[in-house]
């Protein structure tokens, strides 16, 4: 859902990088600051179709318990 990739739409590296950034931002909003997202694009033999895979490693959830402002 966060990737906002149109099924059946054209696949290109720029759109995949944009989708990857959207996924990273969505996970960071949930506290997974060290999330790692990798993409792989598999093209069909005749290059008319492709399948994208997003491998997501959430890492540790970051929780801010205190903010101290001095000065």
CHARMM-style PDB file with segment names, atoms N, HN, CA, C and O in Angstrom:
ATOM      1  N   UNK     1       0.824  -1.191   0.000  1.00  0.00      PROA
ATOM      2  CA  UNK     1       0.000   0.000   0.000  1.00  0.00      PROA
ATOM      3  C   UNK     1       0.872   1.259   0.000  1.00  0.00      PROA
ATOM      4  O   UNK     1       0.605   2.206  -0.740  1.00  0.00      PROA
ATOM      5  N   UNK     2       1.907   1.263   0.828  1.00  0.00      PROA
ATOM      6  HN  UNK     2       2.124   0.494   1.429  1.00  0.00      PROA
ATOM      7  CA  UNK     2       2.779   2.436   0.930  1.00  0.00      PROA
ATOM      8  C   UNK     2       3.569   2.670  -0.351  1.00  0.00      PROA
ATOM      9  O   UNK     2       3.928   3.806  -0.660  1.00  0.00      PROA
ATOM     10  N   UNK     3       3.843   1.604  -1.100  1.00  0.00      PROA
ATOM     11  HN  UNK     3       3.552   0.680  -0.849  1.00  0.00      PROA
ATOM     12  CA  UNK     3       4.643   1.742  -2.319  1.00  0.00      PROA
ATOM     13  C   UNK     3       3.892   2.500  -3.412  1.00  0.00      PROA
ATOM     14  O   UNK     3       4.506   3.191  -4.225  1.00  0.00      PROA
ATOM     15  N   UNK     4       2.578   2.372  -3.429  1.00  0.00      PROA
ATOM     16  HN  UNK     4       2.080   1.811  -2.768  1.00  0.00      PROA
ATOM     17  CA  UNK     4       1.740   3.012  -4.443  1.00  0.00      PROA
ATOM     18  C   UNK     4       2.206   2.667  -5.859  1.00  0.00      PROA
ATOM     19  O   UNK     4       2.381   3.541  -6.708  1.00  0.00      PROA
ATOM     20  N   UNK     5       2.398   1.376  -6.086  1.00  0.00      PROA
ATOM     21  HN  UNK     5       2.256   0.665  -5.397  1.00  0.00      PROA
ATOM     22  CA  UNK     5       2.796   0.878  -7.399  1.00  0.00      PROA
ATOM     23  C   UNK     5       1.550   0.403  -8.118  1.00  0.00      PROA
ATOM     24  O   UNK     5       0.773  -0.378  -7.569  1.00  0.00      PROA
ATOM     25  N   UNK     6       1.353   0.869  -9.345  1.00  0.00      PROA
ATOM     26  HN  UNK     6       1.984   1.504  -9.791  1.00  0.00      PROA
ATOM     27  CA  UNK     6       0.198   0.473 -10.138  1.00  0.00      PROA
ATOM     28  C   UNK     6       0.442  -0.902 -10.757  1.00  0.00      PROA
ATOM     29  O   UNK     6       1.372  -1.082 -11.543  1.00  0.00      PROA
ATOM     30  N   UNK     7      -0.402  -1.868 -10.394  1.00  0.00      PROA
ATOM     31  HN  UNK     7      -1.158  -1.722  -9.755  1.00  0.00      PROA
ATOM     32  CA  UNK     7      -0.300  -3.187 -11.010  1.00  0.00      PROA
ATOM     33  C   UNK     7      -0.704  -3.077 -12.463  1.00  0.00      PROA
ATOM     34  O   UNK     7      -1.713  -2.455 -12.796  1.00  0.00      PROA
ATOM     35  N   UNK     8       0.089  -3.683 -13.323  1.00  0.00      PROA
ATOM     36  HN  UNK     8       0.909  -4.188 -13.053  1.00  0.00      PROA
ATOM     37  CA  UNK     8      -0.199  -3.637 -14.753  1.00  0.00      PROA
ATOM     38  C   UNK     8       0.384  -2.416 -15.438  1.00  0.00      PROA
ATOM     39  O   UNK     8       0.294  -2.286 -16.658  1.00  0.00      PROA
ATOM     40  N   UNK     9       0.979  -1.523 -14.667  1.00  0.00      PROA
ATOM     41  HN  UNK     9       1.053  -1.629 -13.675  1.00  0.00      PROA
ATOM     42  CA  UNK     9       1.591  -0.325 -15.236  1.00  0.00      PROA
ATOM     43  C   UNK     9       3.006  -0.601 -15.698  1.00  0.00      PROA
ATOM     44  O   UNK     9       3.549  -1.675 -15.441  1.00  0.00      PROA
ATOM     45  N   UNK    10       3.606   0.363 -16.378  1.00  0.00      PROA
ATOM     46  HN  UNK    10       3.165   1.236 -16.587  1.00  0.00      PROA
ATOM     47  CA  UNK    10       4.980   0.185 -16.845  1.00  0.00      PROA
ATOM     48  C   UNK    10       5.961   0.145 -15.671  1.00  0.00      PROA
ATOM     49  O   UNK    10       5.773   0.831 -14.666  1.00  0.00      PROA
ATOM     50  N   UNK    11       6.998  -0.661 -15.814  1.00  0.00      PROA
ATOM     51  HN  UNK    11       7.150  -1.218 -16.631  1.00  0.00      PROA
ATOM     52  CA  UNK    11       8.011  -0.785 -14.760  1.00  0.00      PROA
ATOM     53  C   UNK    11       9.288  -0.090 -15.218  1.00  0.00      PROA
ATOM     54  O   UNK    11       9.788  -0.342 -16.314  1.00  0.00      PROA
ATOM     55  N   UNK    12       9.801   0.777 -14.372  1.00  0.00      PROA
ATOM     56  HN  UNK    12       9.395   0.982 -13.481  1.00  0.00      PROA
ATOM     57  CA  UNK    12      11.106   1.362 -14.649  1.00  0.00      PROA
ATOM     58  C   UNK    12      11.809   1.645 -13.333  1.00  0.00      PROA
ATOM     59  O   UNK    12      11.177   1.696 -12.278  1.00  0.00      PROA
ATOM     60  N   UNK    13      13.107   1.827 -13.400  1.00  0.00      PROA
ATOM     61  HN  UNK    13      13.621   1.786 -14.257  1.00  0.00      PROA
ATOM     62  CA  UNK    13      13.926   1.975 -12.200  1.00  0.00      PROA
ATOM     63  C   UNK    13      13.578   3.230 -11.404  1.00  0.00      PROA
ATOM     64  O   UNK    13      13.630   3.206 -10.174  1.00  0.00      PROA
ATOM     65  N   UNK    14      13.229   4.308 -12.069  1.00  0.00      PROA
ATOM     66  HN  UNK    14      13.187   4.327 -13.068  1.00  0.00      PROA
ATOM     67  CA  UNK    14      12.902   5.559 -11.376  1.00  0.00      PROA
ATOM     68  C   UNK    14      11.659   5.375 -10.514  1.00  0.00      PROA
ATOM     69  O   UNK    14      11.641   5.789  -9.355  1.00  0.00      PROA
ATOM     70  N   UNK    15      10.625   4.759 -11.068  1.00  0.00      PROA
ATOM     71  HN  UNK    15      10.639   4.422 -12.010  1.00  0.00      PROA
ATOM     72  CA  UNK    15       9.391   4.531 -10.312  1.00  0.00      PROA
ATOM     73  C   UNK    15       9.631   3.561  -9.152  1.00  0.00      PROA
ATOM     74  O   UNK    15       9.030   3.713  -8.089  1.00  0.00      PROA
ATOM     75  N   UNK    16      10.494   2.579  -9.345  1.00  0.00      PROA
ATOM     76  HN  UNK    16      10.983   2.456 -10.208  1.00  0.00      PROA
ATOM     77  CA  UNK    16      10.799   1.643  -8.271  1.00  0.00      PROA
ATOM     78  C   UNK    16      11.557   2.331  -7.138  1.00  0.00      PROA
ATOM     79  O   UNK    16      11.307   2.043  -5.968  1.00  0.00      PROA
ATOM     80  N   UNK    17      12.475   3.231  -7.466  1.00  0.00      PROA
ATOM     81  HN  UNK    17      12.679   3.465  -8.417  1.00  0.00      PROA
ATOM     82  CA  UNK    17      13.205   3.973  -6.427  1.00  0.00      PROA
ATOM     83  C   UNK    17      12.261   4.889  -5.654  1.00  0.00      PROA
ATOM     84  O   UNK    17      12.397   5.034  -4.439  1.00  0.00      PROA
ATOM     85  N   UNK    18      11.302   5.509  -6.350  1.00  0.00      PROA
ATOM     86  HN  UNK    18      11.191   5.391  -7.337  1.00  0.00      PROA
ATOM     87  CA  UNK    18      10.306   6.346  -5.675  1.00  0.00      PROA
ATOM     88  C   UNK    18       9.450   5.502  -4.733  1.00  0.00      PROA
ATOM     89  O   UNK    18       9.158   5.921  -3.613  1.00  0.00      PROA
ATOM     90  N   UNK    19       9.049   4.319  -5.183  1.00  0.00      PROA
ATOM     91  HN  UNK    19       9.286   3.978  -6.093  1.00  0.00      PROA
ATOM     92  CA  UNK    19       8.254   3.417  -4.351  1.00  0.00      PROA
ATOM     93  C   UNK    19       9.060   2.966  -3.135  1.00  0.00      PROA
ATOM     94  O   UNK    19       8.528   2.870  -2.030  1.00  0.00      PROA
ATOM     95  N   UNK    20      10.346   2.691  -3.347  1.00  0.00      PROA
ATOM     96  HN  UNK    20      10.778   2.769  -4.245  1.00  0.00      PROA
ATOM     97  CA  UNK    20      11.223   2.288  -2.252  1.00  0.00      PROA
ATOM     98  C   UNK    20      11.311   3.397  -1.208  1.00  0.00      PROA
ATOM     99  O   UNK    20      11.251   3.120  -0.010  1.00  0.00      PROA
ATOM    100  N   UNK    21      11.452   4.648  -1.644  1.00  0.00      PROA
ATOM    101  HN  UNK    21      11.500   4.873  -2.618  1.00  0.00      PROA
ATOM    102  CA  UNK    21      11.512   5.775  -0.704  1.00  0.00      PROA
ATOM    103  C   UNK    21      10.212   5.925   0.076  1.00  0.00      PROA
ATOM    104  O   UNK    21      10.231   6.233   1.268  1.00  0.00      PROA
ATOM    105  N   UNK    22       9.081   5.709  -0.596  1.00  0.00      PROA
ATOM    106  HN  UNK    22       9.066   5.460  -1.564  1.00  0.00      PROA
ATOM    107  CA  UNK    22       7.793   5.800   0.099  1.00  0.00      PROA
ATOM    108  C   UNK    22       7.667   4.707   1.172  1.00  0.00      PROA
ATOM    109  O   UNK    22       7.139   4.960   2.255  1.00  0.00      PROA
ATOM    110  N   UNK    23       8.143   3.513   0.874  1.00  0.00      PROA
ATOM    111  HN  UNK    23       8.571   3.308  -0.006  1.00  0.00      PROA
ATOM    112  CA  UNK    23       8.111   2.422   1.850  1.00  0.00      PROA
ATOM    113  C   UNK    23       8.997   2.756   3.041  1.00  0.00      PROA
ATOM    114  O   UNK    23       8.599   2.557   4.189  1.00  0.00      PROA
ATOM    115  N   UNK    24      10.189   3.261   2.777  1.00  0.00      PROA
ATOM    116  HN  UNK    24      10.513   3.423   1.844  1.00  0.00      PROA
ATOM    117  CA  UNK    24      11.112   3.630   3.853  1.00  0.00      PROA
ATOM    118  C   UNK    24      10.487   4.694   4.748  1.00  0.00      PROA
ATOM    119  O   UNK    24      10.555   4.586   5.972  1.00  0.00      PROA
ATOM    120  N   UNK    25       9.885   5.710   4.162  1.00  0.00      PROA
ATOM    121  HN  UNK    25       9.830   5.798   3.167  1.00  0.00      PROA
ATOM    122  CA  UNK    25       9.257   6.771   4.953  1.00  0.00      PROA
ATOM    123  C   UNK    25       8.098   6.232   5.790  1.00  0.00      PROA
ATOM    124  O   UNK    25       7.913   6.652   6.933  1.00  0.00      PROA
ATOM    125  N   UNK    26       7.318   5.308   5.233  1.00  0.00      PROA
ATOM    126  HN  UNK    26       7.468   4.967   4.305  1.00  0.00      PROA
ATOM    127  CA  UNK    26       6.203   4.727   5.983  1.00  0.00      PROA
ATOM    128  C   UNK    26       6.714   3.943   7.190  1.00  0.00      PROA
ATOM    129  O   UNK    26       6.137   4.032   8.274  1.00  0.00      PROA
ATOM    130  N   UNK    27       7.779   3.185   7.012  1.00  0.00      PROA
ATOM    131  HN  UNK    27       8.247   3.113   6.132  1.00  0.00      PROA
ATOM    132  CA  UNK    27       8.338   2.432   8.134  1.00  0.00      PROA
ATOM    133  C   UNK    27       8.958   3.362   9.170  1.00  0.00      PROA
ATOM    134  O   UNK    27       8.835   3.117  10.370  1.00  0.00      PROA
ATOM    135  N   UNK    28       9.618   4.421   8.726  1.00  0.00      PROA
ATOM    136  HN  UNK    28       9.718   4.620   7.752  1.00  0.00      PROA
ATOM    137  CA  UNK    28      10.200   5.377   9.672  1.00  0.00      PROA
ATOM    138  C   UNK    28       9.114   6.056  10.502  1.00  0.00      PROA
ATOM    139  O   UNK    28       9.320   6.329  11.685  1.00  0.00      PROA
ATOM    140  N   UNK    29       7.966   6.329   9.896  1.00  0.00      PROA
ATOM    141  HN  UNK    29       7.799   6.107   8.935  1.00  0.00      PROA
ATOM    142  CA  UNK    29       6.850   6.914  10.637  1.00  0.00      PROA
ATOM    143  C   UNK    29       6.367   5.989  11.754  1.00  0.00      PROA
ATOM    144  O   UNK    29       5.812   6.449  12.752  1.00  0.00      PROA
ATOM    145  N   UNK    30       6.579   4.688  11.580  1.00  0.00      PROA
ATOM    146  HN  UNK    30       7.030   4.314  10.769  1.00  0.00      PROA
ATOM    147  CA  UNK    30       6.180   3.704  12.585  1.00  0.00      PROA
ATOM    148  C   UNK    30       7.294   3.412  13.581  1.00  0.00      PROA
ATOM    149  O   UNK    30       7.138   2.547  14.443  1.00  0.00      PROA
ATOM    150  N   UNK    31       8.418   4.123  13.476  1.00  0.00      PROA
ATOM    151  HN  UNK    31       8.544   4.826  12.776  1.00  0.00      PROA
ATOM    152  CA  UNK    31       9.493   3.966  14.434  1.00  0.00      PROA
ATOM    153  C   UNK    31      10.629   3.062  13.999  1.00  0.00      PROA
ATOM    154  O   UNK    31      11.556   2.828  14.774  1.00  0.00      PROA
ATOM    155  N   UNK    32      10.583   2.548  12.782  1.00  0.00      PROA
ATOM    156  HN  UNK    32       9.830   2.738  12.152  1.00  0.00      PROA
ATOM    157  CA  UNK    32      11.651   1.682  12.275  1.00  0.00      PROA
ATOM    158  C   UNK    32      12.646   2.539  11.497  1.00  0.00      PROA
ATOM    159  O   UNK    32      12.675   2.531  10.266  1.00  0.00      PROA
ATOM    160  N   UNK    33      13.470   3.286  12.258  1.00  0.00      PROA
ATOM    161  HN  UNK    33      13.447   3.293  13.257  1.00  0.00      PROA
ATOM    162  CA  UNK    33      14.364   4.266  11.656  1.00  0.00      PROA
ATOM    163  C   UNK    33      15.458   3.618  10.818  1.00  0.00      PROA
ATOM    164  O   UNK    33      15.933   4.223   9.857  1.00  0.00      PROA
ATOM    165  N   UNK    34      15.860   2.411  11.161  1.00  0.00      PROA
ATOM    166  HN  UNK    34      15.474   1.920  11.942  1.00  0.00      PROA
ATOM    167  CA  UNK    34      16.960   1.736  10.460  1.00  0.00      PROA
ATOM    168  C   UNK    34      16.461   0.711   9.442  1.00  0.00      PROA
ATOM    169  O   UNK    34      17.144  -0.280   9.180  1.00  0.00      PROA
ATOM    170  N   UNK    35      15.300   0.934   8.877  1.00  0.00      PROA
ATOM    171  HN  UNK    35      14.746   1.739   9.089  1.00  0.00      PROA
ATOM    172  CA  UNK    35      14.724   0.016   7.896  1.00  0.00      PROA
ATOM    173  C   UNK    35      15.609  -0.068   6.650  1.00  0.00      PROA
ATOM    174  O   UNK    35      16.192   0.924   6.212  1.00  0.00      PROA
ATOM    175  N   UNK    36      15.690  -1.271   6.097  1.00  0.00      PROA
ATOM    176  HN  UNK    36      15.216  -2.077   6.452  1.00  0.00      PROA
ATOM    177  CA  UNK    36      16.451  -1.496   4.866  1.00  0.00      PROA
ATOM    178  C   UNK    36      15.491  -2.116   3.848  1.00  0.00      PROA
ATOM    179  O   UNK    36      14.879  -3.150   4.116  1.00  0.00      PROA
ATOM    180  N   UNK    37      15.364  -1.486   2.693  1.00  0.00      PROA
ATOM    181  HN  UNK    37      15.861  -0.646   2.475  1.00  0.00      PROA
ATOM    182  CA  UNK    37      14.474  -1.981   1.644  1.00  0.00      PROA
ATOM    183  C   UNK    37      15.300  -2.244   0.392  1.00  0.00      PROA
ATOM    184  O   UNK    37      16.024  -1.371  -0.085  1.00  0.00      PROA
ATOM    185  N   UNK    38      15.181  -3.447  -0.125  1.00  0.00      PROA
ATOM    186  HN  UNK    38      14.592  -4.157   0.263  1.00  0.00      PROA
ATOM    187  CA  UNK    38      15.874  -3.813  -1.365  1.00  0.00      PROA
ATOM    188  C   UNK    38      14.829  -4.215  -2.402  1.00  0.00      PROA
ATOM    189  O   UNK    38      13.819  -4.839  -2.077  1.00  0.00      PROA
ATOM    190  N   UNK    39      15.086  -3.851  -3.632  1.00  0.00      PROA
ATOM    191  HN  UNK    39      15.907  -3.344  -3.896  1.00  0.00      PROA
ATOM    192  CA  UNK    39      14.164  -4.200  -4.706  1.00  0.00      PROA
ATOM    193  C   UNK    39      14.839  -5.133  -5.696  1.00  0.00      PROA
ATOM    194  O   UNK    39      16.053  -5.078  -5.895  1.00  0.00      PROA
ATOM    195  N   UNK    40      14.043  -5.983  -6.309  1.00  0.00      PROA
ATOM    196  HN  UNK    40      13.058  -6.028  -6.147  1.00  0.00      PROA
ATOM    197  CA  UNK    40      14.531  -6.807  -7.407  1.00  0.00      PROA
ATOM    198  C   UNK    40      13.443  -6.833  -8.472  1.00  0.00      PROA
ATOM    199  O   UNK    40      12.259  -6.980  -8.170  1.00  0.00      PROA
ATOM    200  N   UNK    41      13.863  -6.690  -9.702  1.00  0.00      PROA
ATOM    201  HN  UNK    41      14.825  -6.571  -9.947  1.00  0.00      PROA
ATOM    202  CA  UNK    41      12.943  -6.665 -10.827  1.00  0.00      PROA
ATOM    203  C   UNK    41      13.232  -7.868 -11.713  1.00  0.00      PROA
ATOM    204  O   UNK    41      14.340  -8.020 -12.227  1.00  0.00      PROA
ATOM    205  N   UNK    42      12.235  -8.714 -11.886  1.00  0.00      PROA
ATOM    206  HN  UNK    42      11.335  -8.591 -11.468  1.00  0.00      PROA
ATOM    207  CA  UNK    42      12.369  -9.906 -12.724  1.00  0.00      PROA
ATOM    208  C   UNK    42      11.534  -9.700 -13.980  1.00  0.00      PROA
ATOM    209  O   UNK    42      10.312  -9.563 -13.906  1.00  0.00      PROA
ATOM    210  N   UNK    43      12.179  -9.679 -15.105  1.00  0.00      PROA
ATOM    211  HN  UNK    43      13.171  -9.789 -15.166  1.00  0.00      PROA
ATOM    212  CA  UNK    43      11.470  -9.497 -16.387  1.00  0.00      PROA
ATOM    213  C   UNK    43      11.128 -10.861 -16.990  1.00  0.00      PROA
ATOM    214  O   UNK    43      11.839 -11.845 -16.788  1.00  0.00      PROA
ATOM    215  N   UNK    44      10.020 -10.890 -17.734  1.00  0.00      PROA
ATOM    216  HN  UNK    44       9.442 -10.090 -17.898  1.00  0.00      PROA
ATOM    217  CA  UNK    44       9.644 -12.119 -18.422  1.00  0.00      PROA
ATOM    218  C   UNK    44      10.611 -12.361 -19.582  1.00  0.00      PROA
ATOM    219  O   UNK    44      11.356 -11.463 -19.975  1.00  0.00      PROA
ATOM    220  N   UNK    45      10.595 -13.562 -20.117  1.00  0.00      PROA
ATOM    221  HN  UNK    45       9.990 -14.292 -19.797  1.00  0.00      PROA
ATOM    222  CA  UNK    45      11.517 -13.901 -21.206  1.00  0.00      PROA
ATOM    223  C   UNK    45      11.340 -13.008 -22.424  1.00  0.00      PROA
ATOM    224  O   UNK    45      12.311 -12.681 -23.108  1.00  0.00      PROA
ATOM    225  N   UNK    46      10.097 -12.612 -22.696  1.00  0.00      PROA
ATOM    226  HN  UNK    46       9.309 -12.877 -22.140  1.00  0.00      PROA
ATOM    227  CA  UNK    46       9.872 -11.751 -23.862  1.00  0.00      PROA
ATOM    228  C   UNK    46       9.896 -10.266 -23.495  1.00  0.00      PROA
ATOM    229  O   UNK    46       9.629  -9.417 -24.345  1.00  0.00      PROA
ATOM    230  N   UNK    47      10.212  -9.947 -22.245  1.00  0.00      PROA
ATOM    231  HN  UNK    47      10.429 -10.636 -21.554  1.00  0.00      PROA
ATOM    232  CA  UNK    47      10.359  -8.570 -21.745  1.00  0.00      PROA
ATOM    233  C   UNK    47       9.079  -7.741 -21.853  1.00  0.00      PROA
ATOM    234  O   UNK    47       9.139  -6.514 -21.927  1.00  0.00      PROA
ATOM    235  N   UNK    48       7.922  -8.408 -21.862  1.00  0.00      PROA
ATOM    236  HN  UNK    48       7.873  -9.405 -21.802  1.00  0.00      PROA
ATOM    237  CA  UNK    48       6.659  -7.674 -21.914  1.00  0.00      PROA
ATOM    238  C   UNK    48       6.042  -7.504 -20.530  1.00  0.00      PROA
ATOM    239  O   UNK    48       5.151  -6.676 -20.337  1.00  0.00      PROA
ATOM    240  N   UNK    49       6.519  -8.289 -19.573  1.00  0.00      PROA
ATOM    241  HN  UNK    49       7.242  -8.961 -19.730  1.00  0.00      PROA
ATOM    242  CA  UNK    49       5.998  -8.231 -18.212  1.00  0.00      PROA
ATOM    243  C   UNK    49       7.170  -8.274 -17.238  1.00  0.00      PROA
ATOM    244  O   UNK    49       8.271  -8.714 -17.569  1.00  0.00      PROA
ATOM    245  N   UNK    50       6.892  -7.800 -16.023  1.00  0.00      PROA
ATOM    246  HN  UNK    50       5.998  -7.442 -15.754  1.00  0.00      PROA
ATOM    247  CA  UNK    50       7.927  -7.844 -14.994  1.00  0.00      PROA
ATOM    248  C   UNK    50       7.266  -8.019 -13.633  1.00  0.00      PROA
ATOM    249  O   UNK    50       6.088  -7.712 -13.446  1.00  0.00      PROA
ATOM    250  N   UNK    51       8.044  -8.511 -12.707  1.00  0.00      PROA
ATOM    251  HN  UNK    51       9.000  -8.761 -12.860  1.00  0.00      PROA
ATOM    252  CA  UNK    51       7.590  -8.684 -11.331  1.00  0.00      PROA
ATOM    253  C   UNK    51       8.606  -7.988 -10.432  1.00  0.00      PROA
ATOM    254  O   UNK    51       9.811  -8.216 -10.540  1.00  0.00      PROA
ATOM    255  N   UNK    52       8.105  -7.144  -9.554  1.00  0.00      PROA
ATOM    256  HN  UNK    52       7.126  -6.958  -9.467  1.00  0.00      PROA
ATOM    257  CA  UNK    52       9.002  -6.469  -8.614  1.00  0.00      PROA
ATOM    258  C   UNK    52       8.816  -7.088  -7.235  1.00  0.00      PROA
ATOM    259  O   UNK    52       7.709  -7.443  -6.831  1.00  0.00      PROA
ATOM    260  N   UNK    53       9.925  -7.202  -6.533  1.00  0.00      PROA
ATOM    261  HN  UNK    53      10.824  -6.913  -6.862  1.00  0.00      PROA
ATOM    262  CA  UNK    53       9.891  -7.756  -5.180  1.00  0.00      PROA
ATOM    263  C   UNK    53      10.569  -6.750  -4.249  1.00  0.00      PROA
ATOM    264  O   UNK    53      11.666  -6.267  -4.529  1.00  0.00      PROA
ATOM    265  N   UNK    54       9.902  -6.445  -3.148  1.00  0.00      PROA
ATOM    266  HN  UNK    54       9.010  -6.837  -2.921  1.00  0.00      PROA
ATOM    267  CA  UNK    54      10.452  -5.566  -2.128  1.00  0.00      PROA
ATOM    268  C   UNK    54      10.813  -6.424  -0.920  1.00  0.00      PROA
ATOM    269  O   UNK    54       9.926  -6.992  -0.282  1.00  0.00      PROA
ATOM    270  N   UNK    55      12.093  -6.527  -0.599  1.00  0.00      PROA
ATOM    271  HN  UNK    55      12.813  -6.066  -1.117  1.00  0.00      PROA
ATOM    272  CA  UNK    55      12.542  -7.236   0.604  1.00  0.00      PROA
ATOM    273  C   UNK    55      12.802  -6.192   1.673  1.00  0.00      PROA
ATOM    274  O   UNK    55      13.629  -5.298   1.494  1.00  0.00      PROA
ATOM    275  N   UNK    56      12.089  -6.311   2.792  1.00  0.00      PROA
ATOM    276  HN  UNK    56      11.417  -7.037   2.938  1.00  0.00      PROA
ATOM    277  CA  UNK    56      12.136  -5.301   3.841  1.00  0.00      PROA
ATOM    278  C   UNK    56      12.676  -5.906   5.122  1.00  0.00      PROA
ATOM    279  O   UNK    56      12.159  -6.903   5.625  1.00  0.00      PROA
ATOM    280  N   UNK    57      13.730  -5.282   5.644  1.00  0.00      PROA
ATOM    281  HN  UNK    57      14.150  -4.472   5.236  1.00  0.00      PROA
ATOM    282  CA  UNK    57      14.273  -5.639   6.944  1.00  0.00      PROA
ATOM    283  C   UNK    57      13.994  -4.453   7.858  1.00  0.00      PROA
ATOM    284  O   UNK    57      14.622  -3.402   7.728  1.00  0.00      PROA
ATOM    285  N   UNK    58      13.058  -4.620   8.777  1.00  0.00      PROA
ATOM    286  HN  UNK    58      12.548  -5.474   8.883  1.00  0.00      PROA
ATOM    287  CA  UNK    58      12.609  -3.517   9.630  1.00  0.00      PROA
ATOM    288  C   UNK    58      13.701  -3.015  10.559  1.00  0.00      PROA
ATOM    289  O   UNK    58      13.756  -1.818  10.842  1.00  0.00      PROA
ATOM    290  N   UNK    59      14.552  -3.875  11.032  1.00  0.00      PROA
ATOM    291  HN  UNK    59      14.507  -4.847  10.802  1.00  0.00      PROA
ATOM    292  CA  UNK    59      15.533  -3.478  12.038  1.00  0.00      PROA
ATOM    293  C   UNK    59      14.838  -3.267  13.375  1.00  0.00      PROA
ATOM    294  O   UNK    59      13.691  -3.671  13.563  1.00  0.00      PROA
ATOM    295  N   UNK    60      15.531  -2.641  14.282  1.00  0.00      PROA
ATOM    296  HN  UNK    60      16.463  -2.312  14.130  1.00  0.00      PROA
ATOM    297  CA  UNK    60      14.975  -2.387  15.610  1.00  0.00      PROA
ATOM    298  C   UNK    60      14.071  -1.156  15.598  1.00  0.00      PROA
ATOM    299  O   UNK    60      14.351  -0.178  14.904  1.00  0.00      PROA
ATOM    300  N   UNK    61      13.005  -1.210  16.355  1.00  0.00      PROA
ATOM    301  HN  UNK    61      12.778  -2.004  16.919  1.00  0.00      PROA
ATOM    302  CA  UNK    61      12.111  -0.056  16.496  1.00  0.00      PROA
ATOM    303  C   UNK    61      12.766   0.948  17.435  1.00  0.00      PROA
ATOM    304  O   UNK    61      13.266   0.586  18.500  1.00  0.00      PROA
ATOM    305  N   UNK    62      12.758   2.197  17.033  1.00  0.00      PROA
ATOM    306  HN  UNK    62      12.353   2.492  16.167  1.00  0.00      PROA
ATOM    307  CA  UNK    62      13.350   3.263  17.834  1.00  0.00      PROA
ATOM    308  C   UNK    62      12.232   3.978  18.577  1.00  0.00      PROA
ATOM    309  O   UNK    62      11.247   4.415  17.982  1.00  0.00      PROA
ATOM    310  N   UNK    63      12.406   4.087  19.896  1.00  0.00      PROA
ATOM    311  HN  UNK    63      13.206   3.732  20.379  1.00  0.00      PROA
ATOM    312  CA  UNK    63      11.410   4.760  20.724  1.00  0.00      PROA
ATOM    313  C   UNK    63      12.097   5.903  21.459  1.00  0.00      PROA
ATOM    314  O   UNK    63      13.068   5.689  22.184  1.00  0.00      PROA
ATOM    315  N   UNK    64      11.597   7.101  21.274  1.00  0.00      PROA
ATOM    316  HN  UNK    64      10.807   7.275  20.685  1.00  0.00      PROA
ATOM    317  CA  UNK    64      12.125   8.270  21.967  1.00  0.00      PROA
ATOM    318  C   UNK    64      11.384   8.385  23.289  1.00  0.00      PROA
ATOM    319  O   UNK    64      10.161   8.519  23.323  1.00  0.00      PROA
ATOM    320  N   UNK    65      12.143   8.330  24.372  1.00  0.00      PROA
ATOM    321  HN  UNK    65      13.137   8.221  24.343  1.00  0.00      PROA
ATOM    322  CA  UNK    65      11.527   8.393  25.687  1.00  0.00      PROA
ATOM    323  C   UNK    65      11.677   9.748  26.331  1.00  0.00      PROA
ATOM    324  O   UNK    65      10.950  10.078  27.269  1.00  0.00      PROA
ATOM    325  N   UNK    66      12.629  10.552  25.831  1.00  0.00      PROA
ATOM    326  HN  UNK    66      13.220  10.284  25.070  1.00  0.00      PROA
ATOM    327  CA  UNK    66      12.844  11.850  26.461  1.00  0.00      PROA
ATOM    328  C   UNK    66      13.535  12.787  25.476  1.00  0.00      PROA
ATOM    329  O   UNK    66      14.415  12.369  24.722  1.00  0.00      PROA
ATOM    330  N   UNK    67      13.136  14.040  25.488  1.00  0.00      PROA
ATOM    331  HN  UNK    67      12.421  14.379  26.101  1.00  0.00      PROA
ATOM    332  CA  UNK    67      13.795  15.078  24.698  1.00  0.00      PROA
ATOM    333  C   UNK    67      14.235  16.156  25.683  1.00  0.00      PROA
ATOM    334  O   UNK    67      13.429  16.676  26.455  1.00  0.00      PROA
ATOM    335  N   UNK    68      15.517  16.480  25.645  1.00  0.00      PROA
ATOM    336  HN  UNK    68      16.171  16.058  25.018  1.00  0.00      PROA
ATOM    337  CA  UNK    68      16.066  17.497  26.538  1.00  0.00      PROA
ATOM    338  C   UNK    68      16.576  18.645  25.699  1.00  0.00      PROA
ATOM    339  O   UNK    68      17.405  18.456  24.809  1.00  0.00      PROA
ATOM    340  N   UNK    69      16.073  19.849  25.985  1.00  0.00      PROA
ATOM    341  HN  UNK    69      15.400  20.003  26.708  1.00  0.00      PROA
ATOM    342  CA  UNK    69      16.520  21.035  25.276  1.00  0.00      PROA
ATOM    343  C   UNK    69      17.260  21.917  26.281  1.00  0.00      PROA
ATOM    344  O   UNK    69      16.717  22.285  27.323  1.00  0.00      PROA
ATOM    345  N   UNK    70      18.481  22.242  25.956  1.00  0.00      PROA
ATOM    346  HN  UNK    70      18.922  21.943  25.110  1.00  0.00      PROA
ATOM    347  CA  UNK    70      19.293  23.090  26.833  1.00  0.00      PROA
ATOM    348  C   UNK    70      19.775  24.304  26.063  1.00  0.00      PROA
ATOM    349  O   UNK    70      19.938  24.262  24.844  1.00  0.00      PROA
ATOM    350  N   UNK    71      19.995  25.368  26.781  1.00  0.00      PROA
ATOM    351  HN  UNK    71      19.863  25.402  27.772  1.00  0.00      PROA
ATOM    352  CA  UNK    71      20.591  26.514  26.111  1.00  0.00      PROA
ATOM    353  C   UNK    71      19.870  27.743  26.259  1.00  0.00      PROA
ATOM    354  OT1 UNK    71      20.290  28.772  25.731  1.00  0.00      PROA
TER     355      UNK     71
END
